[in-house]
Each structure stands twice: as C-alpha cells, then as structure tokens.
Amino acid sequence: MGVTYDSGALIAAERGERRMWARHGALLANRTLPTVPAGVVAQTWRGGSRQALLSRLLVGCDVEALDDDQARRVGSVVAKAATTDIVDASVVEGALRRVDLVISSDRGDLEAIATATGRSLSVQEP
C-alpha cells in the first residue's frame, strides 16, 4: 500500500506540524515515496520563501501529472460522484488505482466520491 497526500497533508507540512513531518520521514525511511497529484500542488502552492517547508516536502514526493488517460478517468469519477471538484476526484482516482492510503483533512468529501464509484477509500488525518 502506498500513500497519497491531499492538500491537507501539504498544508500541515507547510505549518511545520510535527506529526505530518514524522509520518513523512517514516515513509521515506521505509522507501515509500508519497504521491501528490499535480492539482493538489496547484491548490496549495503560492510560491515565495514562505513555502520553504512545502518545497522541502515535495522533493520527497512523486508529483503525479494529469495526463490525457487519467484526465478521462477523473472525468468519469466526477460524473459518478456528481461533483465539480476535479482535484478531489483526481486524489480519489489515483489513490484507488494505486490502492493508496490518503492523508487528508477532507475525509468526508473524498470518501463520498469513492463511495459513488462503488469503492471504499482509506483516509487518515495529517
């Protein structure tokens, strides 16, 4: 099982929350590279020196691009879930495809999207 970070995980890291950094360090020590969908990066990145911690976290992650095939799968998830949140849908689509645990502060929305696809999703707080 891998791990996918949603925006709540990135925000927790940016705030310097010890629990999030301890979790991230443990994943890297176990050679588990967390995945961050590119849309999640766009949702949280504002640039500048104030995001040094976020930049440091992202160096230890695999930022997953949204290519044509995945975009179509995400679009199908959006339709099934009757949502307009492309970023949440991309988090769910990727995590389900990889069988990942999701680290997010948005558990309810992500689980609802997964349920609409007929699947369940494991989500933990950052």
N, C-alpha and C positions, 0 to 999 in steps of 0.2 A: 504494500500500500504506500502510495506517495502522498504528498501534501500540496494543496493549492492554497495560496494566500489571496484573500479578498481585500478590499480597501481597508477594512477594519484592522487587519493584521499590519498593513503598511503604516496606517496612522498610529497604531500602538508602538511600532518600532520607531517612528519619527518622534514620538513623545518620549522615547527612551525608557519605555516600560520594561522593567527587568524580566518579567515573566515571558514576554514575547522574545526578548533577546536570548534568554536561557533556552527557550524552545528552539529558536533558530540555530543557536550554537550546537545543541544536541543533535539536530537533524544533520547539520554539516559534519559533525564528528562521526555520525553513522553513515556518512556518504549518501545521504538523501538530499537531493537538490530540489528545493521547493519550486513549484511552478507559479508564475504570476501572469495571468492573461494581460496582453498589451493594453486592453481597455481599462484595466484596474490601475495600471501605471498612469495612463492619461487622466483618470479620475482623481488621482492623488498628487501628481507631480505639478508643482508650480515653479520650480527652478530656484536658483539662488543658493547662497551659502546656508540658509536656514534649513535646508533639506539634506545636510551632510549625512545625518543618520540614515535617512531613507536611501540615499545614494549608496551608502555602505551596505545596507541590507540587500539591495538589488544586485550588487556584484555577486552575492552568494545565492542567486536565484536564476532559474531559467525563465526568461520573459518569452511567453508564447505569442507569436504573431497570429493575427486573424487572417488566414488565407481564404481563398475562394471556397474550398471544400468545407472548412469549418464555419465560415460565414453562412453557408446554406444550412448546415446542421443547427447552428444557433438560431437562424430564422425559423426553422421548424419548431424548435423549443419555444420561441417567443409565441408562435401561433398556438401551440398546445396549451401554454400557460396563460394565454390571453393577457400578456404583459407587454409593456413597451420598453422595459429595462434591458437593453442589449447587453450591458456589462454583466449584470447578474446572470442573464441567460448564458453568456459565454463562460462564466465561472462554473455554472452547473453543468453545461455540456462537456466541458473539458474534464471536470472532476469525475463525472460519471464515466466518461470514456476511459480515463486512466485508473478508475477505482481509487480516487484520492480522498483523503480526509480534507475538509475545508476549514481553514482558520478564518473566522469572520465574526463581526458583531451584528450581522444581518441574518441570523439563523432562520427566522420565520419566513422571510421572503424567499430565501434560497431553497428551503425545504418545500415550500409551496410550489415553486417552479419544478423541482424534481418530482414531486407527487403528481403534478399534471402530466408528466411524461410516463407515469406508471412505475417510477423507480424511487428508491429512498436514497438519501444523502446523509453522510456523517458530517456534522458541523460542530466545531468547538469554538469557544470564545478565545480571543487572543490572550 
